[in-house]
Every structure is written in C-alpha cells, then in structure tokens.
Amino acid sequence: MKRATIKDIALLMKVSVSTVSRGLRDHPDISSELCAQIKAKAKELNYHPNHLASGLRKRQSKFIALIIPEITMFFFPSVINGIEEVARKQGYQLLVLQSNDSLENEKLNIQACFDHSVDGVLISLSNQSLNADHLLDLKESGIPVVLFDKSIENSPFDEVLIDDELAGYQATHRLIEKGCRKIIAVLGSQSLTMTKLRGRGIRRALEESKIPITEQTFGFAESFEKGREVIAKMLVEQRPDGIYLMSDELIAASSTIIQKVYGNDHSQCHIIGMSDGQLPKIVPYPISYVHHSGFELGQLAANRLMKRIFLVNDEIDQEAPQRILLPTAIIDSQFAIGNL
C-alpha cells in the first residue's frame, strides 16, 4: 500500500497542501482547531508516525542528511568535507547515509530522514534511481531536497552539477587537438543521465572532426572490476591512440592495464579523464583531466540547501527549481615523457 502523503491529507480535507504542511507544524496562520483536525487525519492515515511523534518540525533539528551511493576513496570524501564546512558555519550537523547504489536502500534512508526530523536532504542518487518519485514525500512535507552530482530529467528539485555534455565534448576535443583519431570512451552505467550527456558531448566532438563512431567506440562499466574488464578488452582489441575515462574510479581501474599495453612509450596514446586532480598525479603515465572539485561541489550543494531551509522557515519558498553548474577546466598533463 502506498504510504500516505500530505497531498492525500489535503485532498481528503479539501484544503491546500501548504495548509496541511503548516497545520502539522502548528503555524500561527492556521487555527488551533484546524491544526487539530489535520493532525487527527494524519494520524488516521498513519502519515509518518515517527515524524509526528518528534514534534512535526515545530523547531529545527539542526541536522541535514547526506545520502550517497557509497563512501569510496574517490570524490565523495572531498564532497563531504565541502558540505561539512558550510553546515558547521550555519550551526548544522551532518547525518551521512549510504544507499550502496540500491533504490530500496535509498528509500530506507529517506525514511530515516523523516525519523530523525532532518531540516534538509542532499542526495547523490543511486544508479537504480531513474526518477525522483520516491523523494516527493520530502518535498510535500516541507523538507528541502537538493540533488548533486547526478541529474534526472524534469527534476522537481534543485540540482548542483557539472555541465556533463560540455565536459565530454571538451575532453574529446582536446584528444583530437593532440592528433588522436582512434578514440575510445569508457563511461559509467548506461542508465545514468550523466553518462548519456557525456556520451552526447563525446559524439558531437567526434562528428565535428569526422572521426568514425562505431559500437566499439564506447564501453560502459558500473564498478571498478567491470571497468578493468571493459578497458582491458577495448585496449587489446582496438589499441586506440586516445582514451576518455569518465571518473577517477575508471582512471584507477585502467592504470596497470594501460601501462601493460603501451609500456613506457607514452607517445602512443593520449589519455584524458574526469578528476578532482589527485589521482592523475600518481598514475604511472601522463594523463590530462577535466578538473571538477568535489569540495566546491559540496559547498555549492550545501549553500543551496541552506537557502532552501531558510526560505521554508520563512514560509516564502516559491522559487522554481534551480540547476547550478560547477565550472570545470582542462588540466594538461605535466608529465615530462612523450608528447603529452
């Protein structure tokens, strides 16, 4: 059975969603009699009982939640640092939850956000999350949500992202500028919007330069181990002169394989990845990268969430969802070997 929402309560009581939201929080604009009726209906429908028991946000918890697929050594630690810096300055504490790239776990994490009465939610969606339907109860309950890192089509929430299509285009164009004509791209899960957008940018750059695109141009990997498998197969079968790697995880997965195939002759193949800049400094071959700072992304996302929280507290949050893009820049390898 579908869990009751504020919208369900509003429809049954023939009042607006905002009236229900305010009534549940004992807002002074709503009469005490109507507040009592709204709470009674919410209890009857079993609407978020833990949330009701904790006071229905009559005061701020001063907690925000961060839901991410998993905490790895790549990217997310710097994102968390950026979020924590902003949260701490605003007097908030951070509750970090992992979905392990599972939609069901993500839903359980969202329920935990209700149970802990968080004031706002930052989320990087799991690979299984193809829409934002499971987040709508948060929105209807007056809990601001900001998506970051991964986008979805027609999002009803603020999003803080990099310009994925432009990043894919610029990275591929840089390989072409270096003389590459046999280019492959190793991307993440095919279901991700960012994968589709970066792939679109790569295709556009290749088409503009009249470089053939085949089924073998693109490889897809949902994990580190799958990345190693895909990269090894593509390098042996195609021996490209240009490689695009979508993430730090794929850069790490490809490290020993690239070295094994090309040895120390780094002039044979130019490589460009998406990175915050740390891993390219330690791999055993020269690599350029599209720099995107996880720390800055975390700060931007946290600042946007804080603005939403303040608007909700002031009862004036009428802003349409915003898409905020993090600037990126291509950093060419400083490796002193070969032609890169």
VEXKE-581771 format. One record per residue: residue number from 1; y, x, z of N, C-alpha, C in turn; chain. Coordinates in steps of 0.1 Angstrom, whole numbers. Atoms other than C-alpha are relative to their C-alpha. Example, Ala and Ser with C-alpha at 12.3 -4.5 7.8 and 13.67 -1.06 7.14 Angstrom:
residues 2
   resi     n.v     n.u     n.w    ca.v    ca.u    ca.w     c.v     c.u     c.w   chain
      1     -12       9       0     -45     123      78      12       9       0       A
      2     -11      -9       0     -11     137      71      11      -8       8       A
END
This chain:
residues 340
   resi     n.v     n.u     n.w    ca.v    ca.u    ca.w     c.v     c.u     c.w   chain
      1     -12       8       0       0       0       0      13       9       0       A
      2     -13      -8       1      35      13      -9       7      -2      13       A
      3      -8       0     -12      55      23      21      13      -8      -2       A
      4     -13       8       1      85       0      28      12      10      -1       A
      5     -12      -8       2     119      14      18      12      -9       5       A
      6     -13       7      -3     155       5      27       3     -11     -10       A
      7      -3      10      11     157     -13      -7      -8     -12       3       A
      8       8      12      -3     128     -36       4       6      -8      11       A
      9      -7       8     -11     146     -45      36      12      -7      -5       A
     10     -12       6       5     178     -51      17      -3     -12      -9       A
     11       4      11       8     161     -74      -8      -4     -12       8       A
     12       5      10      -9     144     -94      19      11      -7       8       A
     13     -11       5      -8     176     -98      39      12      -4      -8       A
     14     -11       4       9     198    -104       8      13       7       4       A
     15     -12      -8      -3     222     -76      18      -1      13      -8       A
     16       0     -12       8     231     -43       2      -8      11       7       A
     17       7     -12      -5     212     -10       6       9       7      10       A
     18     -10      -7      -9     243       5      22       1      -7      13       A
     19      -1       8     -12     245     -23      47     -13       2       9       A
     20      13      -3      -8     208     -17      58       1      14       6       A
     21      -1     -13      -5     214      20      60      10       1      12       A
     22     -10       0     -11     245      15      82      -5      -7      12       A
     23       5       7     -11     228     -11     103     -10       7       8       A
     24      10      -8      -7     199      12     111       6      11       8       A
     25      -7     -10      -7     224      37     123      11      -5       9       A
     26     -10       6      -9     245      13     144      14       3      -4       A
     27     -14      -3       5     276      18     122       9     -10       5       A
     28     -10       9      -5     307       2     137       4     -11     -10       A
     29      -4      10      10     314     -17     104     -10     -11       0       A
     30      11      11       1     281     -37     109       0      -6      14       A
     31       0       7     -13     280     -63     137     -13       3       7       A
     32      12      -4      -8     256     -57     165     -11     -10      -2       A
     33      10      10       3     238     -90     156      -7       4     -13       A
     34       6      -3      13     232     -79     120      -8      13       2       A
     35       8     -12      -2     221     -44     132     -13      -3       6       A
     36      13       4      -7     195     -60     155      -9      -7     -10       A
     37       8       7      10     183     -82     126      -7      10     -10       A
     38       5     -10       9     180     -52     103     -11       9       6       A
     39      10      -8      -7     161     -32     129     -13      -8       2       A
     40      11       8      -1     138     -61     135      -8      -1     -13       A
     41       7       1      13     130     -64      98      -7      13      -3       A
     42       5     -14       2     125     -26      96     -13       2       8       A
     43      12      -1      -9     100     -28     125     -11      -8      -5       A
     44      10       9       6      82     -57     109      -7       6     -12       A
     45       5      -6      12      78     -38      77      -6      14       2       A
     46       5     -13      -3      67      -6      95       8      11      -7       A
     47      -8     -10       7      96      13      80       3      12       8       A
     48      -2     -13      -7      94      49      91       1      -1      15       A
     49      -1       2     -15      85      42     127       4      12       8       A
     50      -4     -12      -7      89      78     138      15       2      -1       A
     51     -14      -2       2     123      79     123       8     -10       9       A
     52      -6      10      -8     132      47     141       0       4      14       A
     53       2      -3     -14     119      59     174       9      11       4       A
     54      -9     -12      -3     141      91     172      14      -4       0       A
     55     -14       4      -2     173      71     171       7      -3     -13       A
     56      -6       5      12     178      63     134      13       7      -4       A
     57     -11      -8       4     202      92     129      13      -4       6       A
     58     -12       3      -7     227      79     154       8      12       3       A
     59      -7     -12      -1     235     115     158      -7      11      -8       A
     60       6     -10       8     229     146     138     -11       8       7       A
     61      11      -8      -6     197     166     144       4      15       0       A
     62      -4     -14       3     214     198     131     -11       8      -5       A
     63      11      -7       8     182     206     112       1      -4     -14       A
     64       3       3      14     178     209      75     -13       5      -4       A
     65      13      -5       4     145     212      58       0       7     -14       A
     66       2      -7      13     134     236      30     -14      -2      -3       A
     67      14       2       5     103     226      10      -1       9     -12       A
     68       2      -9      11      90     253     -13     -15       0      -3       A
     69      14      -1       4      57     258     -32      -8       9       9       A
     70       6     -10      -9      48     289     -11       9      12       2       A
     71      -8     -12      -3      63     319       5      -8      12      -5       A
     72       6     -12       5      54     350     -15      10      11       1       A
     73      -9     -11      -1      69     384     -17      11       0     -11       A
     74     -10       1      12      88     373     -49      10     -11       3       A
     75     -11      10       2     121     354     -50       3      -8      13       A
     76      -3      10     -11     117     329     -21       5       7      13       A
     77      -6      -6     -12     124     354       8      15       1      -1       A
     78     -14      -2       1     158     361      -6       7     -14      -1       A
     79      -6      14      -1     164     323     -12       2      -5      14       A
     80      -1       5     -14     156     316      24      11       7       7       A
     81     -11      -7      -6     180     343      35      13      -5      -3       A
     82     -13       6       4     208     328      15       2     -13       6       A
     83      -1      13      -6     201     293      28       3       2      15       A
     84      -2      -2     -14     199     305      64      14       5       3       A
     85     -14      -5      -3     232     323      62      10     -11       0       A
     86      -9      11       1     250     292      51      -3     -10      11       A
     87       4      10     -10     231     269      75       5       5      14       A
     88      -4      -6     -13     238     292     105      15      -1       2       A
     89     -14       1      -1     275     293      98       5     -14       3       A
     90      -4      14      -2     276     255      98      -7      -6      12       A
     91       6       5     -12     256     252     130     -14      -7      -2       A
     92      13       6       3     223     242     114     -12       9       2       A
     93      13      -8       0     187     254     119      -8      -5     -12       A
     94       8       2      12     162     256      91     -15      -2       3       A
     95      14       3      -1     128     240      90      -7       2     -13       A
     96       6      -5      13     106     257      63     -14      -6      -1       A
     97      13       7       2      77     237      49      -5       5     -14       A
     98       6      -4      12      52     248      22      -8     -11      -6       A
     99       8      10       7      36     225      -4     -13       6      -5       A
    100      12      -7       7      11     251     -17      -2      -6     -14       A
    101       0       6      13      20     236     -51      -8     -12      -2       A
    102       8      13       0       4     203     -42      10     -12       2       A
    103      -9      11      -1      22     170     -48      -4      -8      13       A
    104       4       7     -12       2     154     -19       6       7      12       A
    105      -6      -8     -11      13     182       5      15      -2       0       A
    106     -14       2       0      48     177      -7       4     -13       6       A
    107      -3      13      -6      47     141       2      -2       0      15       A
    108       1      -2     -15      34     150      37      12       8       6       A
    109     -12      -8      -4      63     175      40      12     -10       1       A
    110     -11       9      -1      87     147      32      -1      -9      12       A
    111       2       8     -12      72     125      59       4       8      12       A
    112      -3      -8     -12      76     154      83      16       1       1       A
    113     -14       0       0     113     155      73       5     -13       7       A
    114      -4      12      -7     116     118      84      -3       1      15       A
    115       5      -1     -14      96     125     116       9       9       9       A
    116      -8     -10      -8     119     154     126      15      -4      -2       A
    117     -14       5       2     151     134     116       9      11      -5       A
    118      -8     -10       6     164     162      94      13      -6      -6       A
    119     -13       5       5     200     159      82       1       1     -15       A
    120       0      -2      15     192     170      46     -12       8      -4       A
    121      12      -6       5     165     184      24       3       9     -12       A
    122       0      -9      12     164     214       0     -14       1      -5       A
    123      14      -1       5     133     214     -23      -1       7     -13       A
    124       4      -5      13     118     235     -50     -14      -7      -3       A
    125      11       9       2      93     211     -65     -13       8      -3       A
    126      13      -5       3      56     218     -68      -3      -1     -15       A
    127       4       1      14      40     223    -102      -5     -13      -4       A
    128       6      13       2      24     189     -98      11     -11       0       A
    129     -10      10      -1      57     171     -93       8      -1     -13       A
    130      -6       2      14      67     157    -127      12      -9       1       A
    131     -12       8      -2      94     134    -113       4       0      14       A
    132      -5       0     -13     114     126     -82      -3     -13       8       A
    133       2      13      -6     100      92     -73      -4       1      15       A
    134       4      -1     -14      85     105     -40      11       5       9       A
    135     -11      -4      -8     119     117     -29      10     -12       2       A
    136     -10      11      -1     137      83     -33       2      -6      13       A
    137      -1       6     -13     129      71       2      11       8       8       A
    138     -10      -8      -7     150     101      15      14      -5      -4       A
    139     -13       4       5     179      91      -7       4     -14       5       A
    140      -3      14      -5     177      54       3       2       0      15       A
    141      -2      -1     -15     176      65      40      12       7       3       A
    142     -12      -7      -3     208      84      36      -2      14       3       A
    143       3     -14      -2     192     118      38       3       7     -13       A
    144      -3      -7      13     208     141      11     -11       9      -4       A
    145      10      -9       6     185     160     -12       6       8     -11       A
    146      -5      -9      11     193     190     -34     -13       7      -5       A
    147      11      -7       7     167     203     -59       6      14      -4       A
    148      -4     -13       5     168     240     -67     -11       7      -7       A
    149       9      -8       7     151     265     -89      -7      -7     -12       A
    150       7       8      10     131     238    -108       7     -13      -2       A
    151      -7      13       3     147     208    -126     -10     -10      -5       A
    152       8      10       6     133     175    -137      10      -9      -9       A
    153      -9       7       9     146     152    -164       5     -13       7       A
    154      -7      11      -6     171     125    -154       0       0      15       A
    155       0      -1     -14     173     137    -119      11      -8       7       A
    156     -10       7      -7     190     114     -94       6       8      11       A
    157      -4      -9     -10     197     144     -72       8      12      -5       A
    158      -7     -12       3     220     174     -72     -11      11      -3       A
    159       9     -11       4     203     204     -89       8      13       0       A
    160      -6     -13       0     211     241     -84     -10       9      -7       A
    161      10      -6       9     195     261    -112       7      12      -8       A
    162      -5      -9      10     199     289    -137       0      -8     -14       A
    163       0       7      14     206     279    -174     -13       6      -7       A
    164      13      -5       4     169     283    -183      -1       2     -16       A
    165       1      -1      15     173     277    -221       8      12      -4       A
    166      -9     -12       3     202     302    -223      -7      13       4       A
    167       6     -12      -5     183     327    -202     -12       5     -10       A
    168      10      -3      10     153     325    -226       5       5     -13       A
    169      -6      -4      13     175     328    -256       6      14       1       A
    170      -7     -13      -2     195     358    -243     -10      11       1       A
    171      10     -10      -2     164     377    -232      -7       4     -13       A
    172       7      -3      13     147     373    -266       9       6     -10       A
    173      -9      -6       9     178     381    -285       2      15       3       A
    174      -2     -14      -4     181     414    -265     -12       8      -6       A
    175      12      -7       6     145     423    -276       2       2     -15       A
    176      -3      -1      14     155     416    -312      10      10      -3       A
    177     -11     -10       1     186     437    -308      -6      14       1       A
    178       6     -13      -1     163     466    -298     -10       3     -11       A
    179       9      -2      11     143     462    -330     -13      -6       0       A
    180      13       7      -2     114     441    -318      -2     -10     -11       A
    181       3      10      10      97     420    -345     -13      -7       3       A
    182      13       6      -3      63     412    -330       1      -3      15       A
    183      -4       4     -14      74     394    -298     -10     -10       6       A
    184       8      11      -7      52     375    -273       8      -4      13       A
    185      -6       4     -12      63     355    -243     -10      -6       9       A
    186      10       5     -10      43     349    -211       8      -8      10       A
    187      -8      10      -8      56     318    -193      -9      -6      11       A
    188       7       7     -11      46     297    -162      -7     -12      -5       A
    189       7      13       3      30     263    -160       7      -8     -11       A
    190      -6       8      11      35     242    -192       6     -13       5       A
    191      -5      12      -5      43     212    -171      14       1       5       A
    192     -13      -2      -6      75     228    -157      11      -2     -10       A
    193     -11       2       8     108     218    -171       6      14      -4       A
    194      -6     -13       2     120     254    -167      -8       8     -11       A
    195       9      -6      10      90     266    -188       4      -5     -14       A
    196      -3       6      13      99     242    -216      14       4      -5       A
    197     -14      -4       4     136     251    -215       0      15      -4       A
    198       0     -15       3     130     289    -215      -8       2     -14       A
    199       7      -1      13     105     284    -243       8      -5     -12       A
    200      -9       5      10     130     264    -263      11      11      -4       A
    201      -9     -11       3     155     293    -259      -6      11      -8       A
    202       8     -10       7     129     318    -270      -2      -3     -15       A
    203       2       4      14     121     298    -301      12       0      -8       A
    204     -13       0       7     157     294    -310       4      14      -5       A
    205      -4     -14       4     163     332    -309      -9       5     -11       A
    206       9      -5      10     132     339    -329       3      -6     -14       A
    207      -3       7      12     140     313    -355      13       5      -7       A
    208     -13      -6       6     176     326    -360      -2      13      -7       A
    209       2     -13       5     162     360    -367     -12       0     -10       A
    210      11       2      10     134     345    -390     -12       9       4       A
    211      12      -6      -5     107     360    -368     -11     -10       1       A
    212      11      11       0      74     341    -373      -4      -4      15       A
    213       5       5     -13      63     319    -344     -14      -6      -3       A
    214      13       5       2      26     312    -341      -5      -5      14       A
    215       6       5     -12       2     297    -315      -2      12      10       A
    216       3     -12      -8      -3     333    -302      13       6       6       A
    217     -12      -5      -5      34     338    -295       2      -2      15       A
    218      -2       4     -14      33     320    -262     -13       0       8       A
    219      11       1     -10      10     324    -232       5      -6      13       A
    220      -4       8     -12      10     303    -200      -9       4      11       A
    221       8      -4     -12      -1     312    -165       6      -7      12       A
    222      -5       8     -12       1     291    -133      -2       9      12       A
    223       2      -8     -12      -9     320    -110       0      15      -4       A
    224       0     -15       2      -9     358    -106     -12       4      -7       A
    225      12      -4       6     -45     361    -115      -1      -5     -14       A
    226       0       6      13     -42     338    -145      10       8      -9       A
    227      -9      -8       7     -12     359    -155      -6      13      -5       A
    228       7     -12       3     -32     391    -155     -10      -2     -12       A
    229      10       4      11     -59     374    -177       7      -2     -13       A
    230      -7       4      12     -34     360    -202       7      12      -6       A
    231      -7     -12       5     -14     392    -205      -9      10      -6       A
    232       9     -10       5     -44     414    -210      -6      -5     -13       A
    233       6       5      13     -58     392    -238      11       1     -11       A
    234     -11       0      10     -24     389    -256       3      15      -4       A
    235      -3     -14       3     -18     427    -254     -10       6      -9       A
    236      11      -6       8     -52     437    -267      -1      -6     -14       A
    237       2       7      13     -53     411    -295      12       2      -9       A
    238     -12       0       9     -17     414    -307       8      13       0       A
    239      -7     -13      -1      -3     447    -295      15      -2      -4       A
    240     -14       3       3      33     434    -295       9      12       2       A
    241     -10     -10      -3      64     455    -297      12      -5       9       A
    242     -10       6      -9      84     431    -275      -7     -10       9       A
    243       7       9      -9      73     412    -244      11      -6       9       A
    244      -8       7     -10      91     385    -224      -9      -5      11       A
    245       7       4     -11      79     379    -189       9      -9       9       A
    246      -8      11      -6      91     347    -171       4       2      14       A
    247      -2      -1     -14      90     358    -135      -4      14       6       A
    248       4     -12      -7      87     387    -110     -15       0       2       A
    249      15       0      -2      51     375    -104      -7       5     -13       A
    250       6      -4      13      43     380    -141       3      14      -3       A
    251      -3     -15       1      60     414    -141     -10       8       8       A
    252      10      -7      -9      38     424    -112     -14      -1      -6       A
    253      13       2       6       7     409    -129      -3       9     -12       A
    254       2      -7      13      13     428    -161       1      15       2       A
    255      -4     -14      -2      22     462    -146     -11      10      -4       A
    256      10     -10       4     -11     481    -148      -6      -2     -14       A
    257       6       3      14     -22     463    -180       9       7     -11       A
    258      -9      -6      10       9     474    -199      -1      15       0       A
    259       2     -14      -1       5     509    -187     -13       5      -6       A
    260      13      -4       6     -31     510    -197       0      -1     -15       A
    261      -1       2      14     -24     496    -232       9      10      -7       A
    262      -9      -8       7       6     517    -241       1      14       6       A
    263      -1     -13      -6       2     547    -218      14       4       3       A
    264     -13      -4      -3      33     568    -214      10       0     -12       A
    265      -9       1      12      47     561    -249       8     -13       1       A
    266      -7      13      -2      73     536    -238       8      -4     -11       A
    267      -7       4      12      89     535    -272      -8     -10      -8       A
    268       8       9       8      60     514    -285       4     -15       3       A
    269      -2      14      -3      70     482    -267      12      -1      10       A
    270     -11       3      -9     102     469    -251      -3     -13       8       A
    271       3      10      -9      99     446    -221      12      -6       7       A
    272     -11       6      -7     123     421    -206      -6     -11       9       A
    273       5      10      -9     117     398    -176      11      -8       6       A
    274     -10       8      -8     134     373    -153      -2       6      14       A
    275       2      -6     -13     140     390    -119      13       1       8       A
    276     -12      -2      -9     163     395     -89       3      15       0       A
    277      -4     -14       2     162     432     -98      -7      10       8       A
    278       7      -9      -8     140     447     -72     -13       6      -6       A
    279      13      -5       5     106     449     -89       2       9     -13       A
    280      -2      -9      11     119     464    -122       3      14       3       A
    281      -3     -13      -4     129     494    -102     -12       9       3       A
    282      12      -7      -5      94     503     -92     -12      -1      -9       A
    283      11       0       9      71     494    -121       0      13      -8       A
    284       1     -13       6      58     524    -140       4       1     -15       A
    285      -5       0      14      75     516    -173      14      -6       0       A
    286     -14       5       1     111     508    -184       0     -15      -3       A
    287      -1      14       3     120     471    -182      14      -5       2       A
    288     -13       7      -1     152     452    -188      -3     -14       7       A
    289       3      13      -6     157     419    -170      13      -9       0       A
    290     -11      10      -2     178     387    -168       1      -1      15       A
    291      -2       0     -14     192     391    -133       4     -14       5       A
    292      -4      12      -7     192     359    -111      -2       2      14       A
    293       1      -3     -14     199     363     -74      -6     -12       7       A
    294       6      10      -9     176     343     -51      10      -3      11       A
    295      -9       2     -11     201     349     -23      12      -9      -4       A
    296     -11       8       4     230     335     -43      -4     -15      -3       A
    297       5      14       3     209     305     -55      -2      -7      13       A
    298       2       6     -13     200     298     -19      13      -4       6       A
    299     -14       4      -5     237     299      -9       6     -12      -7       A
    300      -5      11       8     247     276     -37      -7     -13       4       A
    301       7      12      -3     220     251     -29       3      -5      14       A
    302      -4       3     -14     228     252       9      14      -6       1       A
    303     -14       5       0     265     248       3       1     -14      -6       A
    304      -1      13       6     259     218     -20      -6     -10      10       A
    305       6       9      -9     236     202       6      10      -3      12       A
    306      -9       3     -11     262     207      33      11      -9      -4       A
    307     -10       9       5     288     190      12      -5     -14       0       A
    308       6      14       0     264     160       8      -1      -5      14       A
    309       2       4     -14     257     159      45      14      -5       6       A
    310     -13       4      -5     294     158      53       5     -13      -6       A
    311      -4      12       7     300     131      27      -7     -12       6       A
    312       8      11      -6     272     110      42       5      -4      14       A
    313      -6       2     -14     286     115      77      13      -8       0       A
    314     -13       6       1     320     103      65      -1     -14      -7       A
    315       2      13       7     304      73      47       8      -1     -13       A
    316      -7       0      12     321      83      14      -7       6     -12       A
    317       8      -7      10     293      98      -6      -2      -9     -12       A
    318       1       8      12     299      82     -40      -1       9     -12       A
    319       1     -10      11     296     114     -61     -13      -1      -8       A
    320      12       0       9     273     114     -91      -7      13       2       A
    321       8     -13      -1     245     140     -91       6      11      -8       A
    322      -6     -11       7     258     174    -100     -11      10      -4       A
    323       9     -11       4     240     202    -119       8      13       1       A
    324      -7     -13      -2     252     236    -107      -8      11      -6       A
    325       7     -11       7     242     266    -128       4      14       6       A
    326      -3     -14      -6     239     301    -113       2      10     -12       A
    327      -3     -10      11     254     328    -136     -11      11       0       A
    328      10     -11       2     229     354    -150       6      11      -8       A
    329      -4     -11       8     233     387    -166     -12       9      -4       A
    330      11      -9       4     210     410    -186       3      14       4       A
    331      -1     -14      -5     205     444    -170     -10       8      -8       A
    332       9      -8       8     191     470    -194      -6      11       9       A
    333       7     -10      -7     166     494    -181       7      14       1       A
    334      -6     -13      -2     180     527    -167     -11      11      -1       A
    335      12     -10       1     145     543    -172       3      10     -10       A
    336      -4     -11       9     150     577    -188     -10       4     -10       A
    337      11      -4       9     119     576    -210       0      -9     -12       A
    338       1       9      11     116     563    -245      13      -4      -6       A
    339     -12       5       7     141     543    -265       7     -11       7       A
    340      -7      11      -7     150     517    -240      13       4       7       A
END
